[in-house]
Amino acid sequence: MAKKGCRVVLLDISDGMLNVANEKIAGEGLEQRIDVRKGDIRELSFDEETFDMVLCEHALFLFKDQDQVLDQLARVLKKKAPIIVSAQNRYAQSLAHLPENLVPEKLLQALNVLGGLEYDSMTSDGALKIHSLTPNEFRAMLERHGLRVEKIVAKVVTTPLRIAPQFIMTREYSSDLFEKLLQLELAFCERQDALALAAHLQAIARKIE
């Protein structure tokens, strides 16, 4: 976005992530276009209707109170302006627990995740929970914060349920295989009835006037 001429404010609470961002920004010579700030997305210090667009990618799932995050993002967004925000799909999160050799414990865990009684974690100690939403819950949350949903995109339908983990973690693919997989993913993106299959939900919405 900065390379295309936009002025960007990049916000994160992690010093480590901000250091990485500053290194990349300096390497691209974009210091004059990107303002890097440390802050909590749940308590934004910006005035109301500050931004022409808000992008919140792969961050909402980190918060148990996602309404608090959406309230802040909508507050700082100008009227009629777009917001792009993503969420983790609870359906895919639940089914990811089903191994090849089924056991009652894993089935119970999948059922608990589906019902919102149990949460996956990004860390081995369980400290960093993954708070997922169903497609309908995601849409309803956006709408109750004054955001008109234009589209919700189904992202990453081919994983994790259909492609083996060892393939997912491969760093190099043939160009033909990569192109065909990309074509399949993009085709799913355009199908609204495929949302329940996606691991990742991405919404494009606008703030109501």
C-alpha positions as CSV (number, residue, x, y, z in Angstrom):
1,M,0.0,0.0,0.0
2,A,2.8,2.4,0.8
3,K,4.5,1.6,-2.5
4,K,1.3,2.6,-4.3
5,G,1.4,6.0,-2.6
6,C,-0.7,5.5,0.5
7,R,0.3,6.8,3.9
8,V,0.2,3.9,6.3
9,V,0.0,3.6,10.1
10,L,1.2,0.2,11.3
11,L,0.2,-0.8,14.8
12,D,1.3,-3.8,16.8
13,I,1.8,-4.5,20.5
14,S,4.9,-6.7,20.0
15,D,8.3,-5.1,20.1
16,G,9.8,-8.0,18.2
17,M,7.3,-7.6,15.4
18,L,7.8,-3.9,15.3
19,N,11.5,-4.3,15.0
20,V,11.1,-6.7,12.0
21,A,8.7,-4.2,10.4
22,N,11.1,-1.3,10.9
23,E,13.9,-3.3,9.3
24,K,11.8,-4.1,6.3
25,I,10.5,-0.6,5.9
26,A,14.1,0.8,6.0
27,G,15.1,-1.8,3.4
28,E,12.4,-0.6,1.1
29,G,13.1,3.1,1.7
30,L,9.5,3.7,2.9
31,E,10.2,5.5,6.2
32,Q,8.4,8.6,5.0
33,R,5.2,6.8,4.2
34,I,4.8,4.3,7.1
35,D,4.3,5.4,10.7
36,V,5.2,2.5,13.0
37,R,3.5,2.6,16.4
38,K,3.2,0.3,19.4
39,G,-0.3,0.0,20.8
40,D,-3.2,-2.2,21.8
41,I,-5.8,-2.7,19.2
42,R,-8.5,-2.9,21.9
43,E,-7.7,0.7,23.0
44,L,-6.8,2.8,20.0
45,S,-5.5,6.3,20.7
46,F,-6.7,7.7,17.3
47,D,-9.6,10.1,17.0
48,E,-12.9,9.0,15.6
49,E,-13.1,8.7,11.8
50,T,-9.3,9.1,11.3
51,F,-8.7,6.5,8.6
52,D,-9.7,6.0,4.9
53,M,-9.3,2.3,5.3
54,V,-8.6,-0.2,8.0
55,L,-6.9,-3.6,7.5
56,C,-6.9,-6.2,10.3
57,E,-5.4,-9.4,9.0
58,H,-4.9,-12.5,11.1
59,A,-5.3,-10.8,14.4
60,L,-8.9,-10.9,15.5
61,F,-8.7,-14.5,16.6
62,L,-6.3,-13.6,19.3
63,F,-9.0,-11.8,21.4
64,K,-11.7,-13.4,23.4
65,D,-13.7,-10.1,23.3
66,Q,-13.7,-9.6,19.6
67,D,-16.6,-7.1,19.8
68,Q,-14.2,-4.7,21.7
69,V,-11.7,-4.9,18.8
70,L,-14.4,-4.3,16.2
71,D,-15.8,-1.4,18.2
72,Q,-12.4,0.3,18.1
73,L,-11.7,-0.4,14.4
74,A,-15.1,0.9,13.4
75,R,-14.7,4.0,15.6
76,V,-11.5,5.2,13.8
77,L,-12.8,4.4,10.3
78,K,-14.3,7.2,8.3
79,K,-18.0,6.9,7.1
80,K,-18.4,4.9,3.9
81,A,-14.8,3.8,4.1
82,P,-13.8,0.2,3.7
83,I,-12.5,-2.3,6.3
84,I,-10.8,-5.6,5.5
85,V,-10.8,-8.0,8.5
86,S,-10.3,-11.7,8.9
87,A,-11.4,-14.4,11.4
88,Q,-10.8,-18.1,12.0
89,N,-13.6,-20.4,11.0
90,R,-14.8,-22.5,13.9
91,Y,-16.1,-25.3,11.7
92,A,-12.7,-25.9,10.1
93,Q,-11.0,-25.5,13.6
94,S,-13.3,-28.2,15.0
95,L,-12.8,-30.7,12.1
96,A,-9.0,-30.2,12.2
97,H,-9.0,-32.3,15.4
98,L,-10.2,-35.4,13.6
99,P,-7.1,-37.7,13.0
100,E,-6.9,-40.6,10.6
101,N,-7.4,-43.1,13.5
102,L,-10.4,-41.8,15.4
103,V,-10.5,-42.0,19.2
104,P,-13.4,-40.8,21.5
105,E,-11.1,-38.2,23.1
106,K,-10.4,-36.5,19.8
107,L,-14.1,-36.5,18.9
108,L,-15.0,-35.0,22.2
109,Q,-12.4,-32.3,21.7
110,A,-13.8,-31.5,18.2
111,L,-17.3,-31.3,19.6
112,N,-16.1,-28.9,22.4
113,V,-14.4,-26.6,19.9
114,L,-17.5,-26.5,17.7
115,G,-19.6,-25.6,20.7
116,G,-17.2,-22.9,21.9
117,L,-16.5,-24.8,25.1
118,E,-12.8,-25.4,24.3
119,Y,-10.3,-23.4,22.4
120,D,-7.3,-24.4,20.3
121,S,-3.9,-22.8,21.2
122,M,-1.0,-21.4,19.2
123,T,1.4,-22.2,21.9
124,S,2.3,-25.5,23.7
125,D,1.5,-24.0,27.1
126,G,-2.0,-23.1,26.0
127,A,-1.5,-19.4,26.8
128,L,-2.3,-18.1,23.3
129,K,-5.9,-19.2,22.5
130,I,-7.5,-19.3,19.1
131,H,-11.0,-17.6,19.3
132,S,-12.9,-18.7,16.2
133,L,-16.2,-17.7,14.7
134,T,-18.8,-19.4,12.4
135,P,-19.4,-17.5,9.2
136,N,-22.8,-16.3,10.4
137,E,-21.3,-15.1,13.8
138,F,-18.7,-13.2,11.9
139,R,-21.2,-11.4,9.7
140,A,-23.5,-10.6,12.6
141,M,-20.6,-9.1,14.6
142,L,-19.6,-6.9,11.7
143,E,-23.1,-5.7,11.2
144,R,-23.8,-4.8,14.8
145,H,-20.8,-2.5,14.7
146,G,-22.3,-0.5,11.9
147,L,-20.4,-2.2,9.1
148,R,-22.2,-3.2,5.9
149,V,-20.7,-6.4,4.6
150,E,-20.0,-6.4,0.9
151,K,-18.3,-9.8,0.7
152,I,-16.9,-12.5,2.8
153,V,-14.1,-14.6,1.1
154,A,-13.5,-18.2,1.8
155,K,-9.7,-18.5,2.2
156,V,-7.6,-21.7,2.4
157,V,-10.3,-24.2,1.7
158,T,-7.8,-26.9,0.5
159,T,-6.1,-26.9,3.9
160,P,-6.0,-28.2,6.6
161,L,-8.7,-30.9,5.9
162,R,-7.7,-32.2,2.5
163,I,-3.9,-31.8,2.1
164,A,-1.5,-33.8,4.2
165,P,0.5,-31.8,6.8
166,Q,3.9,-32.9,5.3
167,F,2.8,-31.3,2.0
168,I,1.6,-28.1,3.6
169,M,5.0,-27.6,5.3
170,T,7.0,-28.1,2.0
171,R,8.8,-24.9,1.1
172,E,9.1,-25.6,-2.6
173,Y,6.6,-26.7,-5.2
174,S,6.6,-27.1,-8.9
175,S,5.3,-24.0,-10.7
176,D,2.5,-26.1,-12.3
177,L,1.3,-27.5,-9.0
178,F,1.4,-24.2,-7.3
179,E,-0.6,-22.5,-10.1
180,K,-3.3,-25.2,-10.1
181,L,-3.6,-25.1,-6.3
182,L,-3.9,-21.3,-6.5
183,Q,-6.6,-21.5,-9.2
184,L,-8.6,-23.9,-7.0
185,E,-8.3,-21.6,-3.9
186,L,-9.3,-18.5,-5.9
187,A,-12.3,-20.4,-7.3
188,F,-13.4,-21.2,-3.8
189,C,-13.0,-17.6,-2.8
190,E,-15.7,-16.5,-5.2
191,R,-18.3,-19.0,-3.8
192,Q,-20.3,-17.7,-0.9
193,D,-21.7,-21.1,-0.1
194,A,-18.1,-22.4,0.4
195,L,-17.6,-20.3,3.5
196,A,-18.2,-23.1,5.9
197,L,-15.3,-25.0,4.3
198,A,-12.7,-22.3,4.8
199,A,-10.0,-22.2,7.5
200,H,-9.9,-18.5,7.2
201,L,-12.7,-16.0,6.6
202,Q,-12.0,-12.5,5.2
203,A,-14.6,-9.8,5.1
204,I,-14.7,-6.7,3.0
205,A,-17.2,-4.2,4.6
206,R,-17.9,-0.5,4.7
207,K,-18.9,1.8,7.6
208,I,-22.5,2.8,7.3
209,E,-23.1,6.5,6.8
